[in-house]
Amino acid sequence: MLSSVADRVSRVVQRYLPDAFVIAVLLTLFVFIVGFITNPEEPITLVKSFGDGFWVYLTFTMQMVLLLLTGMVLAAVPVVKKGLESVAGLANTPTKAYVLTFVVSAFAYYINWGLAVVVGAIFVREVGKRNQNAHFPLLVAAAYSPTVLYTAGLSSSIGLTVATKDHFLSDVMGVIPTSETIFNPSTLIIFAVLFVTMPIVICLMAPKTNIKPYQEKEVSLKREVSPDADTPALKLEQTPVLGIVTGVVGLIYVINEFVIGRDLDLNIINILFLSLGLILHRSLGQFGNAFKEAVGSTSPIILQFPFYAGIIAVLSSSGLGQTIIDGMTSIANKETFDVFTYWSAGIVNILAPSGGGQWALQGPLQVPAGMKLGVDPSTIAMAVGWGDAWTNLIQPFWALPILSIVGLHIRHIMGYCFLLAIWVGVITTILLLFLY
């Protein structure tokens, strides 16, 4: 039953869903139009907000580009490839393929969402190579869908922010320890229920016919060696010594940062992947060649991330974000406030897909309103986090990295993600109502 529904939804989505870049531009125009309607006297202000905000995420964009490149280059190392292949080999049936892909990706998302972006994408590609009876678009959806769990993980942007001394809302809600947010029993229950039920839904959506297996593209990382390969210049390119020494320096830095108490973040992951790649590749020449082969996958990120930064800026300056949030909270009471917070966060996330950016926009409005009703600020923070993660399933922004690596279009997985979003939304709403 669900398989046929998923098949129909997927076909409709593939027919009508445009490219992710087109979606980013349409969302930009939508926010501008609504902003002009609500603030007709300040059109230049909106334009300035977009232009200024366009560059806000340049650092983050480069971090994501390096994350993908260093992860893909590391995965090209023979010993790493063999490790991935051995684990992926356990998925010898379509059902095992869907479940194992989800579990591995979910585990990575729990540790760190940045790490999961690369791990999930590379792992699903290996599983797809070894299981031609599995529907690859659904496999990729299985690898991406654990994004809804990251807010309860160790890299929860909102959970870690409110636990930080002197965070920007500390005067309003105080410092909230992680024992009351990501390690709260209610949060763990929601995480566990989604972790168990989502792969079941994924397996039930698996098509019986018209299965599209993974189609491998042959990529050669071999470097042509000229007749003068014994020249000093080429010897420097081919020696493993330079890469090993440089990589060891990077590893020492990473270890020292952990010793002094630094948390896992994108910069640490990037230096770690870069250092391991330098050590494990046989030469700087091969390492650089692997980068050249991988760099084409990052173009959607470089192109689209700045547009979403501009959207977030316009959303804030136009008052549209506040209108959405105020509309939801105005009809809530103490018992339903977290549910309405979850819904409003889901809506805002479609326009502003950034956990930290969304909390900066929604937190100052949501927290005081909830506290007036007697709602615990820790549950408000987590409700925003769950809502932010929920609609990641139907927002192309965070799917771009994994799609870039596996070579699929957003329309190939969005039908399955849409049905999963319905399931996650219903289950989480019920659990929030009774647990928070």
C-alpha positions in Angstrom: 0.0 0.0 0.0 2.6 2.5 1.1 4.9 1.4 -1.7 2.3 2.3 -4.4 1.6 5.7 -2.6 5.3 6.4 -2.5 5.7 5.5 -6.1 2.9 7.9 -7.2 4.1 10.7 -5.0 7.7 10.2 -6.3 6.5 10.3 -10.0 4.5 13.5 -9.3 7.5 15.2 -7.6 9.9 14.2 -10.4 7.5 15.7 -12.9 6.9 19.1 -11.1 9.7 19.8 -8.7 12.3 22.1 -10.3 16.0 22.2 -9.7 17.2 23.1 -6.2 18.7 26.4 -7.5 15.4 27.3 -9.1 13.7 26.6 -5.7 16.3 28.9 -4.0 15.5 31.7 -6.4 11.7 31.2 -6.1 12.0 31.4 -2.3 14.1 34.5 -2.6 11.4 36.2 -4.8 8.6 35.0 -2.5 10.3 36.5 0.6 10.8 39.8 -1.3 7.2 39.9 -2.5 5.8 39.3 1.0 8.4 41.7 2.4 7.3 44.4 0.0 3.6 43.8 0.9 4.2 44.0 4.6 6.7 46.9 4.4 5.8 48.9 1.2 7.5 52.0 2.5 10.9 50.3 2.9 11.8 48.5 -0.4 15.4 49.7 -0.4 15.8 48.3 3.2 14.9 44.8 2.0 17.2 45.0 -1.0 20.1 46.2 1.3 19.3 43.4 3.7 19.5 40.8 1.0 22.8 42.2 -0.4 24.4 42.5 3.0 23.2 39.1 4.0 24.3 37.4 0.8 27.9 37.3 2.1 27.2 36.3 5.7 27.7 32.5 5.1 30.8 32.7 3.0 32.9 31.1 5.8 30.3 28.4 6.3 30.1 27.8 2.5 33.8 27.2 2.3 33.7 24.9 5.4 31.0 22.8 3.7 32.9 22.7 0.4 36.1 21.6 2.2 34.1 19.1 4.2 32.8 17.4 1.0 36.2 17.5 -0.8 38.3 16.2 2.1 35.7 13.5 2.9 35.5 12.3 -0.7 39.3 12.4 -1.1 39.7 10.4 2.1 37.2 7.9 0.9 39.3 7.4 -2.2 42.2 6.0 -0.2 42.4 2.2 -0.7 42.3 1.3 3.0 39.3 3.5 3.6 37.5 2.2 0.5 38.1 -1.4 1.7 36.6 -0.6 5.1 33.5 1.0 3.6 33.2 -1.9 1.2 33.3 -4.5 4.0 30.6 -2.8 6.1 28.5 -2.1 3.0 28.8 -5.7 2.0 26.6 -6.6 5.0 23.7 -5.1 3.1 23.1 -8.1 0.9 19.3 -7.6 0.5 17.3 -4.4 -0.3 15.8 -4.4 3.2 19.2 -4.7 4.8 20.5 -2.0 2.5 17.8 0.5 3.5 18.0 -0.2 7.2 21.8 -0.3 7.4 22.1 2.9 5.4 19.7 4.6 7.8 21.4 3.3 10.9 25.0 4.2 9.9 23.9 7.7 8.8 21.8 8.2 12.0 24.8 7.2 14.1 26.9 9.8 12.3 24.3 12.5 12.7 24.2 11.8 16.4 27.9 12.3 16.7 28.2 15.4 14.4 25.9 16.6 11.6 28.9 17.8 9.5 30.6 14.4 9.8 27.3 12.7 8.8 27.0 14.7 5.6 30.0 13.0 4.2 29.7 9.6 5.9 26.1 9.1 4.9 26.8 10.1 1.2 29.9 7.9 0.8 28.4 5.0 2.6 25.2 5.0 0.6 27.2 5.1 -2.6 29.1 1.9 -1.5 25.9 0.2 -0.5 24.4 1.0 -3.9 27.4 -0.4 -5.7 26.9 -3.7 -4.0 23.1 -4.1 -4.1 21.7 -3.6 -7.5 18.2 -4.8 -6.3 17.9 -1.7 -4.0 16.2 1.4 -5.3 19.0 3.9 -5.2 16.9 7.1 -4.8 15.2 5.5 -1.7 18.6 4.5 -0.4 19.8 8.1 -0.7 16.6 9.2 1.1 17.4 6.7 3.8 20.9 8.2 4.2 19.6 11.8 4.3 16.5 11.4 6.4 18.3 11.0 9.8 18.9 14.8 9.5 15.7 15.0 11.6 17.6 13.5 14.5 20.6 15.8 14.6 18.9 18.3 17.0 19.0 15.6 19.7 22.7 14.8 19.0 26.0 15.9 20.2 26.2 18.7 17.7 22.8 20.2 18.3 23.2 23.8 17.4 20.4 25.1 19.7 21.1 22.6 22.5 24.8 23.6 22.6 24.1 27.3 22.2 21.8 27.6 25.2 24.3 25.6 27.3 27.0 28.1 26.6 27.8 30.7 29.2 26.7 34.3 28.2 24.8 33.1 25.1 22.7 35.9 23.6 19.5 34.9 25.5 21.1 34.1 28.8 19.6 37.2 30.4 16.1 35.9 29.5 16.3 32.1 29.9 19.5 31.6 31.8 22.1 28.9 30.9 20.3 25.6 30.1 22.5 22.5 30.7 22.4 19.7 28.1 20.9 17.4 30.7 17.7 19.4 30.2 17.8 19.6 26.4 19.6 16.9 24.3 20.0 14.5 27.3 16.5 15.1 28.7 14.6 11.7 28.9 11.8 13.2 26.8 14.2 14.1 24.0 15.8 10.7 24.2 12.3 9.0 23.8 11.5 11.1 20.8 14.9 10.3 19.3 14.4 6.5 20.0 10.8 6.4 18.5 12.0 8.1 15.3 15.1 6.0 15.1 13.0 2.8 15.2 10.0 3.8 13.1 11.6 5.7 10.3 13.5 2.8 8.7 10.3 0.8 8.9 8.5 3.4 6.9 11.4 3.5 4.4 11.3 -0.2 3.9 7.5 0.0 3.4 8.0 2.6 0.7 10.4 0.4 -1.3 9.2 -0.1 -4.9 8.5 -3.6 -6.2 9.0 -2.7 -9.8 10.9 0.0 -11.8 13.8 -0.3 -9.5 16.6 2.2 -10.3 20.0 0.8 -9.1 23.1 2.8 -8.5 24.9 3.6 -11.7 28.6 3.9 -11.1 30.6 6.5 -13.0 34.1 5.4 -13.7 36.5 7.9 -12.2 40.2 7.5 -12.6 42.5 9.0 -10.0 45.6 7.8 -11.7 48.1 10.4 -12.7 49.8 10.1 -16.1 53.6 9.7 -15.6 55.7 11.4 -18.1 59.0 9.8 -19.5 60.8 12.3 -17.3 59.3 11.0 -14.1 62.7 10.8 -12.4 63.1 14.6 -12.5 63.5 16.4 -9.1 60.2 18.2 -9.5 58.2 15.0 -10.2 60.0 13.2 -7.4 58.7 15.8 -5.0 55.1 15.3 -6.3 55.4 11.5 -5.9 57.2 11.1 -2.6 54.9 10.2 0.4 57.2 12.0 2.8 55.8 15.5 2.3 52.2 14.4 2.8 52.9 12.4 5.8 54.9 15.1 7.6 52.2 17.7 6.8 49.4 15.4 7.8 51.1 14.6 11.2 51.3 18.3 12.0 47.6 18.5 11.4 46.8 15.5 13.6 48.9 16.9 16.4 46.9 20.1 16.2 43.6 18.2 16.3 44.7 16.1 19.3 45.9 19.2 21.1 42.6 21.0 20.6 40.7 18.1 22.1 43.1 17.9 25.0 42.4 21.6 25.9 38.7 20.9 25.7 37.6 22.0 22.3 34.4 20.5 20.9 34.0 18.8 17.6 33.1 21.3 14.9 33.4 21.8 11.1 36.9 23.3 11.3 38.2 20.3 13.3 36.6 17.8 11.1 38.0 19.5 8.0 41.6 19.5 9.4 41.2 15.9 10.5 40.0 14.7 7.1 42.7 16.8 5.3 45.5 15.5 7.5 44.4 11.8 7.2 44.1 12.2 3.4 47.6 13.6 3.2 49.0 10.8 5.3 47.1 7.9 3.6 47.4 9.0 -0.1 50.6 7.8 -1.6 51.8 11.3 -2.7 50.9 14.9 -2.9 50.4 14.5 -6.7 47.8 11.8 -6.1 46.1 13.8 -3.3 45.9 16.8 -5.5 44.5 14.7 -8.4 41.8 13.3 -6.2 40.8 16.8 -5.2 40.5 17.8 -8.9 38.2 14.8 -9.5 36.0 15.7 -6.5 35.7 19.4 -6.9 32.9 19.4 -9.5 30.5 18.0 -6.9 30.6 21.2 -4.8 29.3 23.6 -7.4 25.6 23.5 -6.2 26.7 24.5 -2.7 28.9 27.4 -3.9 26.0 28.7 -6.0 23.1 28.3 -3.6 24.3 28.9 -0.1 24.6 32.7 -0.5 21.0 32.9 -1.7 19.8 31.3 1.5 21.9 33.7 3.6 20.2 36.6 1.8 16.7 35.0 2.4 17.4 34.8 6.1 18.4 38.4 6.2 15.3 39.5 4.4 13.1 37.3 6.5 14.4 39.1 9.6 14.3 42.6 8.3 10.8 42.3 6.6 9.1 41.0 9.8 7.8 38.0 7.9 9.5 35.6 10.4 8.0 37.4 13.3 4.6 37.4 11.7 4.7 33.6 11.3 5.9 33.1 14.9 3.4 35.6 16.4 0.6 34.0 14.5 1.3 30.6 15.9 2.0 31.6 19.5 -1.1 33.8 19.7 -3.4 30.8 19.7 -1.3 28.6 22.0 -1.7 27.9 25.7 0.7 26.4 28.2 -0.1 22.8 27.1 0.1 23.4 23.4 2.8 26.0 23.2 5.7 23.6 22.4 3.6 22.0 19.6 2.9 25.4 18.0 6.5 26.3 18.5 7.5 23.1 16.6 5.1 23.9 13.7 6.2 27.5 13.4 9.9 26.4 13.5 9.1 24.0 10.7 7.6 26.7 8.6 10.4 29.2 9.2 13.0 26.6 8.5 11.7 26.1 4.9 12.6 29.8 4.3 15.6 30.0 6.6 17.3 26.6 6.7 19.9 27.2 9.4 19.6 26.0 13.0 21.8 28.7 14.5 20.3 31.4 12.2 16.8 30.3 13.0 17.4 30.3 16.7 18.7 33.8 16.5 15.5 34.8 14.7 13.0 32.7 16.6 14.5 32.5 20.1 14.1 36.1 21.1 10.4 36.0 20.1 9.5 32.4 21.2 11.2 32.2 24.6 9.7 35.3 26.3 6.2 34.4 25.0 6.4 30.9 26.3 7.8 31.9 29.7 4.9 34.2 30.2 2.6 31.2 29.9 4.8 29.2 32.3 6.5 27.0 29.7 9.9 25.6 30.5 12.5 27.4 28.3 14.4 24.2 27.8 11.4 22.6 26.1 10.9 25.7 24.0 14.5 25.5 22.7 14.1 21.8 21.9 10.8 22.4 20.2 12.4 24.9 17.9 15.2 22.5 17.3 12.9 19.6 16.4 10.9 21.9 14.1 14.1 23.1 12.4 15.2 19.5 11.8 11.7 18.3 10.7 11.4 20.3 7.5 15.0 19.7 6.6 13.4 16.7 4.9 11.6 18.9 2.4 14.1 21.8 2.1 16.7 21.1 -0.6 19.4 23.2 1.2 20.8 20.4 3.4 20.3 17.7 0.8 22.7 19.5 -1.6 25.9 17.9 -0.1 24.8 14.3 -0.3 23.2 14.8 -3.7 26.4 16.3 -5.0 28.4 13.3 -4.0 26.0 10.6 -5.2 25.1 12.4 -8.4 21.3 12.5 -8.0 18.8 15.4 -8.5 16.6 16.7 -5.6 13.5 15.5 -7.4 14.8 11.9 -7.2 14.5 11.7 -3.4 12.0 14.4 -2.5 8.9 12.2 -3.0 10.1 9.8 -0.3 11.3 12.6 1.9 7.9 14.3 1.7 6.1 11.1 3.0 8.8 10.7 5.7 8.2 14.4 6.7 4.5 13.6 7.2 5.3 10.7 9.4 7.9 12.6 11.5 5.6 15.6 11.8 2.7 13.5 13.2 4.7 11.4 15.5 6.8 14.3 16.9 3.7 16.4 17.4 2.0 13.7 19.5 5.2 13.1 21.5 5.8 16.8 22.1 2.2 17.1 23.4 2.6 14.4 26.0 6.3 14.5 26.9 7.3 18.2 27.0 
